[in-house]
């Protein structure tokens, strides 16, 4: 069976990690996998990780929103050659393009969020709600929309997307069985230059308004000012990174780590996981923490 996945980019993120896990465990003797990305890859891309799986990756290298008609034509040309048995898209742009392809091929979309909670917070009220209306209308054109949780599907059906089922997100078995879990917490803390003593509360993910890291920082400054028994560790990068940095200035028990590839190390070195996210379809960061044995 030939499967073509269409996504915006392979930037390291929850949806990209889920796609990687899905493809990683597909039997390559039974499935021929093609990935088509719409935009240029950023520095923090998993492009090479996907190539290591032995799958074909094609990038259209197009601007995020301009030239949609040209992208549609190129996408159609590529798919006409690869002749997929199934087309599977992730994200609003990929969904929009795939839903309008004139190909008699089953089309699936994976929905990772609550559009009416996500888009207005990310893009502003007017543009955000326009995106909600466009995306939910687009979803109805698919043979099937797969929500990453039961609540995502229940929400989609409120918008009339009745062609939806749920398949929950999961954690890669290799992540759970990581050798890092066998290393003592004290050694991990030393290697990561984290405090040897006291409780560590860790939060991981994109530093954005929807994840609300500033709430956590203010919470720590208000309740645990310079308290060396409780430390907050923020793992991740994003548009609020510099603001978070200024908020943390002089606060010795708040540690802004930035983006890392060894998130499991930080989870296993901590005592608790904490999230202030305003909306989640099914939070990968939280279930990864649970998989590492952390209370949330």
DRENDO-1510 file (C-alpha; in Angstrom, 1 decimal, always signed):
<recs>
REC; n; res; u; v; w
REC; 1; UNK; +0.0; +0.0; +0.0 .
REC; 2; UNK; +1.3; +3.5; -0.9 .
REC; 3; UNK; +0.6; +6.2; +1.7 .
REC; 4; UNK; +1.3; +9.9; +1.1 .
REC; 5; UNK; +1.4; +12.1; +4.2 .
REC; 6; UNK; +1.0; +15.9; +3.6 .
REC; 7; UNK; +2.2; +18.3; +6.3 .
REC; 8; UNK; +3.3; +21.9; +6.6 .
REC; 9; UNK; +6.8; +21.1; +7.8 .
REC; 10; UNK; +8.6; +18.6; +9.9 .
REC; 11; UNK; +9.4; +21.1; +12.7 .
REC; 12; UNK; +9.9; +19.3; +16.0 .
REC; 13; UNK; +6.5; +19.4; +17.7 .
REC; 14; UNK; +3.9; +17.1; +19.2 .
REC; 15; UNK; +2.1; +16.4; +15.9 .
REC; 16; UNK; +5.4; +15.8; +14.1 .
REC; 17; UNK; +6.6; +13.4; +16.8 .
REC; 18; UNK; +3.3; +11.6; +16.5 .
REC; 19; UNK; +3.7; +11.3; +12.8 .
REC; 20; UNK; +7.3; +10.0; +13.3 .
REC; 21; UNK; +6.1; +7.3; +15.7 .
REC; 22; UNK; +3.3; +6.3; +13.3 .
REC; 23; UNK; +5.6; +5.9; +10.4 .
REC; 24; UNK; +8.4; +4.3; +12.5 .
REC; 25; UNK; +6.2; +1.3; +13.4 .
REC; 26; UNK; +4.6; +0.8; +10.0 .
REC; 27; UNK; +5.8; -2.4; +8.3 .
REC; 28; UNK; +8.0; -1.1; +5.5 .
REC; 29; UNK; +7.6; -4.4; +3.6 .
REC; 30; UNK; +3.8; -3.8; +3.4 .
REC; 31; UNK; +3.7; +0.0; +3.2 .
REC; 32; UNK; +5.5; +2.4; +0.9 .
REC; 33; UNK; +5.7; +5.8; +2.6 .
REC; 34; UNK; +6.0; +9.3; +1.1 .
REC; 35; UNK; +6.0; +12.6; +3.0 .
REC; 36; UNK; +5.3; +15.9; +1.3 .
REC; 37; UNK; +6.0; +19.1; +3.2 .
REC; 38; UNK; +4.7; +22.5; +2.0 .
REC; 39; UNK; +7.1; +25.0; +3.5 .
REC; 40; UNK; +10.9; +25.3; +4.0 .
REC; 41; UNK; +12.3; +23.4; +7.0 .
REC; 42; UNK; +13.5; +25.4; +10.0 .
REC; 43; UNK; +16.7; +24.7; +12.0 .
REC; 44; UNK; +14.7; +22.6; +14.5 .
REC; 45; UNK; +13.4; +20.1; +11.9 .
REC; 46; UNK; +13.2; +16.3; +12.1 .
REC; 47; UNK; +13.7; +16.0; +8.4 .
REC; 48; UNK; +16.8; +13.8; +8.8 .
REC; 49; UNK; +15.0; +11.7; +11.4 .
REC; 50; UNK; +12.3; +10.8; +8.8 .
REC; 51; UNK; +14.9; +10.1; +6.1 .
REC; 52; UNK; +16.6; +7.7; +8.6 .
REC; 53; UNK; +13.3; +5.7; +8.5 .
REC; 54; UNK; +13.9; +5.0; +4.8 .
REC; 55; UNK; +10.9; +7.0; +3.6 .
REC; 56; UNK; +10.8; +9.5; +0.7 .
REC; 57; UNK; +10.5; +13.1; +1.8 .
REC; 58; UNK; +9.7; +15.9; -0.7 .
REC; 59; UNK; +9.6; +19.6; +0.2 .
REC; 60; UNK; +7.6; +22.1; -1.9 .
REC; 61; UNK; +9.5; +25.0; -0.2 .
REC; 62; UNK; +6.6; +27.4; -0.5 .
REC; 63; UNK; +5.6; +30.4; +1.5 .
REC; 64; UNK; +3.1; +29.6; +4.3 .
REC; 65; UNK; +0.0; +31.2; +2.7 .
REC; 66; UNK; +0.9; +32.8; -0.6 .
REC; 67; UNK; +0.6; +30.8; -3.8 .
REC; 68; UNK; -1.8; +28.2; -2.6 .
REC; 69; UNK; -3.0; +27.5; -6.2 .
REC; 70; UNK; +0.6; +26.9; -7.3 .
REC; 71; UNK; +1.2; +24.6; -4.4 .
REC; 72; UNK; -2.0; +22.7; -5.2 .
REC; 73; UNK; -0.9; +22.2; -8.8 .
REC; 74; UNK; +2.6; +20.9; -7.7 .
REC; 75; UNK; +1.1; +18.7; -5.0 .
REC; 76; UNK; -1.3; +17.2; -7.5 .
REC; 77; UNK; +1.5; +16.5; -10.0 .
REC; 78; UNK; +3.6; +14.7; -7.3 .
REC; 79; UNK; +0.7; +12.6; -6.2 .
REC; 80; UNK; -0.3; +11.7; -9.8 .
REC; 81; UNK; +3.2; +10.2; -10.2 .
REC; 82; UNK; +3.3; +8.4; -6.8 .
REC; 83; UNK; -0.3; +7.1; -7.1 .
REC; 84; UNK; -1.0; +6.8; -3.3 .
REC; 85; UNK; -3.7; +4.4; -2.1 .
REC; 86; UNK; -4.3; +6.7; +0.9 .
REC; 87; UNK; -3.6; +10.5; +1.4 .
REC; 88; UNK; -3.2; +11.5; +5.1 .
REC; 89; UNK; -2.8; +15.2; +6.0 .
REC; 90; UNK; -2.1; +17.0; +9.3 .
REC; 91; UNK; -2.8; +20.7; +9.8 .
REC; 92; UNK; -5.0; +23.4; +8.4 .
REC; 93; UNK; -3.0; +24.2; +5.2 .
REC; 94; UNK; -2.3; +20.6; +4.3 .
REC; 95; UNK; -6.0; +19.7; +5.0 .
REC; 96; UNK; -7.2; +22.6; +2.8 .
REC; 97; UNK; -5.1; +21.5; -0.1 .
REC; 98; UNK; -5.7; +17.8; +0.2 .
REC; 99; UNK; -9.4; +18.2; +0.6 .
REC; 100; UNK; -9.6; +20.0; -2.8 .
REC; 101; UNK; -7.6; +17.4; -4.8 .
REC; 102; UNK; -9.6; +15.9; -7.6 .
REC; 103; UNK; -8.3; +12.4; -7.0 .
REC; 104; UNK; -10.5; +9.3; -6.3 .
REC; 105; UNK; -8.3; +8.3; -3.3 .
REC; 106; UNK; -9.4; +8.0; +0.3 .
REC; 107; UNK; -8.4; +11.1; +2.2 .
REC; 108; UNK; -7.8; +11.2; +5.9 .
REC; 109; UNK; -6.9; +14.1; +8.3 .
REC; 110; UNK; -5.6; +13.9; +11.8 .
REC; 111; UNK; -7.0; +16.7; +14.1 .
REC; 112; UNK; -4.7; +17.6; +17.0 .
REC; 113; UNK; -6.5; +20.6; +18.6 .
REC; 114; UNK; -9.7; +22.4; +19.5 .
REC; 115; UNK; -9.8; +24.9; +16.6 .
REC; 116; UNK; -12.0; +27.5; +18.4 .
REC; 117; UNK; -9.6; +27.6; +21.4 .
REC; 118; UNK; -6.4; +27.3; +19.5 .
REC; 119; UNK; -6.6; +29.6; +16.5 .
REC; 120; UNK; -8.0; +32.8; +18.1 .
REC; 121; UNK; -5.3; +32.6; +20.8 .
REC; 122; UNK; -2.5; +32.1; +18.2 .
REC; 123; UNK; -3.7; +34.4; +15.4 .
REC; 124; UNK; -6.0; +36.9; +17.0 .
REC; 125; UNK; -9.8; +36.9; +17.2 .
REC; 126; UNK; -10.8; +37.8; +13.6 .
REC; 127; UNK; -8.3; +35.7; +11.7 .
REC; 128; UNK; -8.5; +33.0; +14.3 .
REC; 129; UNK; -12.3; +32.5; +13.9 .
REC; 130; UNK; -12.0; +32.8; +10.1 .
REC; 131; UNK; -9.5; +29.9; +10.3 .
REC; 132; UNK; -11.9; +27.9; +12.6 .
REC; 133; UNK; -14.7; +28.3; +10.0 .
REC; 134; UNK; -12.5; +27.4; +7.0 .
REC; 135; UNK; -10.9; +24.4; +8.8 .
REC; 136; UNK; -14.1; +22.8; +10.1 .
REC; 137; UNK; -15.7; +23.2; +6.7 .
REC; 138; UNK; -12.6; +21.7; +5.1 .
REC; 139; UNK; -12.8; +18.7; +7.4 .
REC; 140; UNK; -16.2; +17.8; +6.2 .
REC; 141; UNK; -14.7; +17.1; +2.7 .
REC; 142; UNK; -12.6; +14.2; +4.0 .
REC; 143; UNK; -13.5; +10.5; +4.1 .
REC; 144; UNK; -12.5; +10.5; +7.7 .
REC; 145; UNK; -11.1; +12.9; +10.3 .
REC; 146; UNK; -9.2; +11.3; +13.2 .
REC; 147; UNK; -9.2; +13.2; +16.4 .
REC; 148; UNK; -6.3; +12.6; +18.9 .
REC; 149; UNK; -8.8; +12.2; +21.8 .
REC; 150; UNK; -12.5; +11.5; +22.4 .
REC; 151; UNK; -12.9; +15.1; +23.5 .
REC; 152; UNK; -11.4; +16.4; +20.2 .
REC; 153; UNK; -14.0; +14.3; +18.3 .
REC; 154; UNK; -16.9; +15.5; +20.5 .
REC; 155; UNK; -15.8; +19.0; +19.8 .
REC; 156; UNK; -15.6; +18.4; +16.0 .
REC; 157; UNK; -19.1; +17.0; +16.0 .
REC; 158; UNK; -20.4; +20.2; +17.6 .
REC; 159; UNK; -19.2; +21.9; +14.4 .
REC; 160; UNK; -20.9; +19.3; +12.2 .
REC; 161; UNK; -17.8; +17.2; +11.4 .
REC; 162; UNK; -19.7; +13.9; +11.7 .
REC; 163; UNK; -17.1; +12.0; +9.7 .
REC; 164; UNK; -14.8; +11.8; +12.7 .
REC; 165; UNK; -13.4; +9.0; +14.9 .
REC; 166; UNK; -10.8; +9.1; +17.8 .
REC; 167; UNK; -7.4; +7.4; +17.9 .
REC; 168; UNK; -5.6; +8.6; +21.0 .
REC; 169; UNK; -2.0; +9.9; +20.9 .
REC; 170; UNK; +0.6; +7.6; +22.5 .
REC; 171; UNK; +4.2; +7.6; +23.6 .
REC; 172; UNK; +6.9; +5.7; +21.8 .
REC; 173; UNK; +7.9; +2.6; +23.6 .
REC; 174; UNK; +11.5; +3.5; +23.1 .
REC; 175; UNK; +10.8; +6.7; +25.1 .
REC; 176; UNK; +9.3; +4.8; +28.0 .
REC; 177; UNK; +12.0; +2.2; +28.1 .
REC; 178; UNK; +14.8; +4.7; +27.6 .
REC; 179; UNK; +18.1; +3.7; +29.3 .
REC; 180; UNK; +18.0; +7.2; +31.0 .
REC; 181; UNK; +15.3; +5.9; +33.3 .
REC; 182; UNK; +17.8; +3.4; +34.8 .
REC; 183; UNK; +20.2; +6.2; +35.7 .
REC; 184; UNK; +19.8; +7.5; +39.3 .
REC; 185; UNK; +18.1; +10.9; +39.6 .
REC; 186; UNK; +21.1; +12.4; +41.4 .
REC; 187; UNK; +23.4; +11.5; +38.5 .
REC; 188; UNK; +21.0; +12.9; +35.9 .
REC; 189; UNK; +20.7; +16.2; +37.9 .
REC; 190; UNK; +24.4; +16.5; +38.0 .
REC; 191; UNK; +24.8; +15.8; +34.3 .
REC; 192; UNK; +22.1; +18.3; +33.5 .
REC; 193; UNK; +23.4; +20.9; +35.9 .
REC; 194; UNK; +20.2; +20.9; +37.9 .
REC; 195; UNK; +19.9; +21.5; +41.6 .
REC; 196; UNK; +21.0; +18.4; +43.6 .
REC; 197; UNK; +18.6; +19.1; +46.5 .
REC; 198; UNK; +15.0; +20.1; +46.6 .
REC; 199; UNK; +11.9; +19.3; +44.5 .
REC; 200; UNK; +12.0; +19.9; +40.8 .
REC; 201; UNK; +8.8; +20.8; +39.0 .
REC; 202; UNK; +9.3; +20.5; +35.2 .
REC; 203; UNK; +7.3; +21.9; +32.3 .
REC; 204; UNK; +8.1; +21.1; +28.7 .
REC; 205; UNK; +6.9; +22.4; +25.4 .
REC; 206; UNK; +6.6; +25.5; +23.2 .
REC; 207; UNK; +6.9; +28.8; +25.2 .
REC; 208; UNK; +3.7; +30.5; +23.7 .
REC; 209; UNK; +0.7; +32.3; +25.0 .
REC; 210; UNK; -1.4; +29.1; +24.7 .
REC; 211; UNK; +1.0; +27.2; +26.9 .
REC; 212; UNK; +1.2; +30.2; +29.3 .
REC; 213; UNK; +4.7; +29.8; +30.8 .
REC; 214; UNK; +4.4; +33.4; +32.3 .
REC; 215; UNK; +1.6; +32.2; +34.6 .
REC; 216; UNK; +4.0; +29.5; +36.0 .
REC; 217; UNK; +6.8; +32.0; +36.4 .
REC; 218; UNK; +4.6; +34.5; +38.2 .
REC; 219; UNK; +3.2; +31.7; +40.4 .
REC; 220; UNK; +6.7; +30.7; +41.4 .
REC; 221; UNK; +7.8; +34.3; +42.1 .
REC; 222; UNK; +4.7; +34.9; +44.2 .
REC; 223; UNK; +4.7; +31.7; +46.2 .
REC; 224; UNK; +8.3; +30.4; +46.2 .
REC; 225; UNK; +10.5; +33.5; +46.0 .
REC; 226; UNK; +14.1; +32.3; +46.2 .
REC; 227; UNK; +12.9; +29.1; +47.8 .
REC; 228; UNK; +15.7; +26.6; +47.3 .
REC; 229; UNK; +13.4; +23.7; +48.2 .
REC; 230; UNK; +11.2; +24.1; +45.1 .
REC; 231; UNK; +12.6; +24.7; +41.6 .
REC; 232; UNK; +10.7; +25.3; +38.4 .
REC; 233; UNK; +12.4; +24.0; +35.2 .
REC; 234; UNK; +11.0; +25.2; +31.9 .
REC; 235; UNK; +12.2; +23.1; +28.9 .
REC; 236; UNK; +11.5; +24.5; +25.5 .
REC; 237; UNK; +11.7; +27.5; +23.2 .
REC; 238; UNK; +9.2; +29.8; +21.5 .
REC; 239; UNK; +8.1; +33.3; +20.9 .
REC; 240; UNK; +7.9; +34.1; +24.7 .
REC; 241; UNK; +11.4; +32.8; +25.4 .
REC; 242; UNK; +13.0; +36.3; +25.8 .
REC; 243; UNK; +10.1; +37.6; +27.8 .
REC; 244; UNK; +10.4; +34.5; +30.1 .
REC; 245; UNK; +14.1; +35.2; +30.4 .
REC; 246; UNK; +13.4; +38.8; +31.6 .
REC; 247; UNK; +10.7; +37.5; +34.1 .
REC; 248; UNK; +13.2; +35.0; +35.5 .
REC; 249; UNK; +16.0; +37.5; +36.0 .
REC; 250; UNK; +17.4; +37.1; +39.5 .
REC; 251; UNK; +15.1; +34.3; +40.4 .
REC; 252; UNK; +17.5; +31.5; +41.5 .
REC; 253; UNK; +14.9; +28.7; +41.6 .
REC; 254; UNK; +13.5; +29.1; +38.1 .
REC; 255; UNK; +15.6; +27.5; +35.4 .
REC; 256; UNK; +15.0; +28.4; +31.7 .
REC; 257; UNK; +16.6; +25.5; +29.8 .
REC; 258; UNK; +15.6; +26.2; +26.1 .
REC; 259; UNK; +15.0; +23.6; +23.5 .
REC; 260; UNK; +16.6; +20.2; +24.0 .
REC; 261; UNK; +16.5; +16.8; +22.3 .
REC; 262; UNK; +16.8; +14.9; +25.6 .
REC; 263; UNK; +13.5; +15.8; +27.2 .
REC; 264; UNK; +13.2; +12.4; +28.8 .
REC; 265; UNK; +16.4; +13.2; +30.9 .
REC; 266; UNK; +14.8; +16.3; +32.4 .
REC; 267; UNK; +11.6; +14.4; +33.1 .
REC; 268; UNK; +13.4; +11.6; +34.8 .
REC; 269; UNK; +15.5; +14.0; +36.8 .
REC; 270; UNK; +12.4; +15.8; +38.2 .
REC; 271; UNK; +9.8; +15.1; +40.9 .
REC; 272; UNK; +6.6; +16.6; +39.4 .
REC; 273; UNK; +5.3; +17.7; +36.0 .
REC; 274; UNK; +3.3; +20.9; +35.8 .
REC; 275; UNK; +1.3; +22.4; +32.9 .
REC; 276; UNK; -0.6; +25.7; +32.6 .
REC; 277; UNK; -1.7; +25.1; +29.0 .
REC; 278; UNK; -5.0; +26.8; +28.1 .
REC; 279; UNK; -6.0; +24.2; +25.5 .
REC; 280; UNK; -4.8; +20.7; +24.5 .
REC; 281; UNK; -6.2; +18.2; +22.1 .
REC; 282; UNK; -4.3; +15.4; +23.9 .
REC; 283; UNK; -1.1; +16.7; +25.5 .
REC; 284; UNK; +2.0; +14.7; +24.4 .
REC; 285; UNK; +4.2; +16.5; +27.0 .
REC; 286; UNK; +1.9; +15.4; +29.8 .
REC; 287; UNK; +1.6; +11.7; +28.8 .
REC; 288; UNK; +5.4; +11.6; +28.3 .
REC; 289; UNK; +5.8; +12.8; +31.9 .
REC; 290; UNK; +3.3; +10.2; +33.0 .
REC; 291; UNK; +5.2; +7.5; +31.1 .
REC; 292; UNK; +8.3; +8.5; +33.0 .
REC; 293; UNK; +6.5; +8.1; +36.3 .
REC; 294; UNK; +5.9; +11.7; +37.2 .
REC; 295; UNK; +2.8; +13.0; +39.0 .
REC; 296; UNK; +1.2; +15.7; +37.0 .
</recs>
